[in-house]
């Protein structure tokens, strides 16, 4: 009996990508919420923790470059499968670690596996959505980063409150979520041309962009050659300058609220829940805004660019966090900045498909993602040294004030450089 077709199956695909991204961020975020527990057990200082974060980032950078090439070569289905197997296995291994060196090794494995998420997800969106829907679809699955960050402050204290459970159990349980997701992915996902549940009407709608007709028929492009295109550098610069800020929000916010406002990390972290709930609105809203501009007749690249400028301006107020002694005012400022980052992120990913053919999108995402991860690898060293310096001076909060100034300035600076590199859109001719 033939399988029943489903109208708008592309949104089923986007839902799968959303849950994968949620799990991806749960697995990477857990260590940030267990930071104080692990610091006590393993006697880490701020620099030790920054080295562990940087080990993840280094392998994440290498993995992004590799997975960008792999996904373009073997496809999104197999590429995602390999990534989830690696990252889930590495996440589970965290629960059996007994040394700092072991944590560094486990984070390296996690970084390699988790790097496959965005090249695979963006490739899938490019395959399943027309250009006018891609930023919105990306915003939806990218919201999984925020939901994962919301779940962790609630899940970790709950698991730790169960008799017989400890930090080892937290890593093992959260690491197993990816294996469950993989079952659904293998049975439900396929590219539109091979999928038996897609209608002909939806297939034609997905392939309705005139400038992308027959793009998948060209030869694969060596990723090294992509560095010669100005269009690639627009994406590379944007990711390098702004991704580190998001990593800071992920890995240091629990510690910031604990040290500055005495937040008890053994109980549900409501300030963090609020931050990442608001951030979800930024992710979906940022994707929707550029899609709305396109519906109004704007060119896709211009729509992304104006939306990213709005996001860059909305990050600037986080600089004022240093002037408040009220935790909820700080929550509001950080929420706005983090939400603006996700609006920025939903659009910068789709610039890759605006400027490059489908057959090269994952490679471009991998290269830009590698640049962002390299920035994210270097930034923790700066953060760690700043915090350790002010901690020794007896005022660690002042260190966070310096960091917030950097965070608030990064996006507008990145936007200006990107604008200088490509004032007007021009699709790459491979």
C-alpha positions, -999 to 999 in steps of 0.1 A, spaced: 0 0 0 15 34 -10 24 58 17 -1 87 22 13 120 9 14 150 33 8 186 24 36 209 34 59 180 44 88 205 44 76 217 79 79 181 92 115 182 80 120 216 98 105 201 129 131 172 128 158 198 124 145 218 154 146 188 177 181 178 165 194 213 172 177 213 206 195 181 216 227 194 201 226 224 225 215 204 255 246 183 251 270 212 248 252 234 274 252 209 303 289 215 312 282 253 316 255 245 342 277 220 360 307 243 359 308 251 397 302 214 406 330 203 383 353 231 394 350 219 430 356 183 422 385 188 398 399 220 413 397 240 381 404 277 379 389 301 352 418 293 328 413 255 332 376 259 322 385 282 293 409 255 280 382 229 281 358 252 263 386 260 237 392 223 232 356 219 221 358 249 199 390 238 182 375 204 172 342 221 163 362 243 139 380 214 123 347 193 122 328 221 105 353 223 77 352 185 73 314 181 76 307 210 52 326 190 26 311 156 37 275 168 36 279 182 1 294 149 -10 272 123 7 240 143 14 222 157 44 207 124 55 239 104 59 259 134 70 235 142 99 235 105 109 272 103 112 273 136 132 246 125 157 263 91 163 296 109 171 283 137 193 259 115 212 286 89 219 310 117 231 283 132 253 276 99 270 314 94 276 314 126 297 296 107 324 326 83 328 354 109 330 377 110 360 402 136 351 406 171 335 425 156 306 396 132 301 372 161 299 393 178 273 393 146 252 355 142 256 349 178 246 370 174 215 349 144 205 317 163 212 330 193 191 337 171 161 303 155 162 283 186 169 299 205 141 278 184 117 245 199 129 244 232 110 259 221 77 234 193 76 204 214 88 211 243 64 216 219 35 183 203 43 165 236 45 180 246 11 168 213 -3 133 216 11 124 253 12 122 280 -15 143 311 -10 115 332 5 110 307 33 145 297 42 153 324 68 120 316 86 127 278 84 162 284 96 149 306 124 126 278 135 152 251 137 178 275 151 153 282 179 163 248 191 195 263 204 175 284 227 151 257 238 180 235 246 195 263 267 161 267 285 158 230 292 192 226 308 186 250 338 154 231 346 166 195 337 200 195 354 187 205 389 158 181 386 181 152 377 205 161 405 176 161 430 168 124 422 184 101 448 214 82 434 218 107 405 248 129 401 267 149 374 277 116 358 241 106 353 232 140 338 258 136 310 247 100 303 210 108 301 213 139 280 237 122 257 212 94 250 186 118 235 204 120 202 201 83 197 163 85 201 161 113 176 182 94 151 155 67 148 130 93 136 155 109 112 163 76 95 127 67 89 112 101 81 139 120 61 148 120 24 155 146 -2 123 158 -20 131 141 -53 132 107 -35 106 112 -9 74 92 -13 52 114 9 57 147 -8 30 160 -32 38 172 -67 24 206 -59 49 210 -30 78 196 -50 71 223 -77 68 250 -50 101 240 -34 119 243 -68 102 276 -78 132 299 -75 142 308 -111 179 315 -103 183 280 -88 170 259 -117 193 230 -125 219 241 -100 223 206 -86 236 193 -119 269 211 -118 302 196 -107 311 197 -70 333 226 -61 365 220 -40 361 238 -7 396 254 -10 385 272 -41 356 288 -23 381 310 -4 387 329 -36 351 342 -37 342 375 -21 308 361 -13 324 334 9 343 361 29 310 379 37 298 348 55 333 340 70 337 375 85 302 376 99 306 343 116 341 349 130 331 381 146 298 372 161 298 335 169 322 339 199 296 362 215 270 334 214 295 309 229 301 334 257 264 336 264 262 297 265 292 289 286 296 318 310 261 332 317 254 307 345 287 317 362 279 354 356 246 352 374 260 330 401 290 354 408 272 387 403 238 381 417 244 350 439 221 327 417 219 293 433 228 269 404 215 239 424 179 251 419 161 259 386 178 289 370 149 311 362 169 341 349 185 317 323 152 303 314 139 338 308 169 347 287 166 317 264 129 319 261 131 355 249 159 344 225 135 319 209 114 349 198 144 365 183 153 335 163 119 329 148 111 366 146 144 374 128 137 347 102 102 359 98 111 395 94 135 390 64 109 366 48 83 393 52 106 418 35 110 394 6 72 389 4 70 427 1 92 425 -30 127 431 -16 156 412 -30 166 383 -7 201 395 2 189 431 9 162 417 32 187 396 52 211 426 54 186 451 68 173 425 93 209 419 104 215 456 108 184 459 130 198 429 151 232 445 154 217 477 168 197 457 193 228 441 207 244 474 217 223 480 249 239 450 266 269 473 273 246 489 300 244 457 320 275 469 339 255 498 353 227 479 370 226 462 403 192 447 396 194 411 383 162 413 362 173 445 345 205 426 335 183 397 324 163 420 301 195 435 285 211 402 280 179 387 267 176 414 241 212 409 230 210 372 228 176 374 209 192 398 185 221 373 180 197 346 170 178 370 146 213 377 131 221 340 130 189 330 112 197 354 84 235 350 81 230 313 75 206 320 46 230 344 30 250 314 20 221 300 -1 215 335 -15 250 339 -28 260 303 -37 244 273 -56 228 245 -36 257 221 -44 282 244 -25 260 256 4 272 230 30 308 237 21 303 274 25 284 269 58 313 246 70 340 272 61 321 301 78 312 279 107 349 270 111 357 307 112 331 312 139 344 283 159 380 296 156 367 329 169 349 310 196 381 291 204 402 323 208 376 343 227 375 320 258 412 326 263 405 364 264 374 359 286 393 335 310 423 359 313 400 389 318 380 372 345 410 357 362 427 391 363 398 409 379 391 379 402 426 382 416 420 419 420 389 411 440 363 423 415 354 395 390 322 414 381 343 442 365 357 416 342 322 408 329 317 445 324 346 446 300 334 416 282 299 430 277 314 461 260 331 438 235 298 418 230 278 450 224 302 463 197 309 431 177 278 429 156 277 464 142 315 462 134 308 429 116 279 443 96 300 472 84 328 450 72 303 427 55 287 457 38 322 469 26 329 434 12 297 433 -8 276 465 -9 253 449 -36 244 412 -39 261 391 -66 255 354 -68 287 334 -71 294 319 -106 311 286 -98 
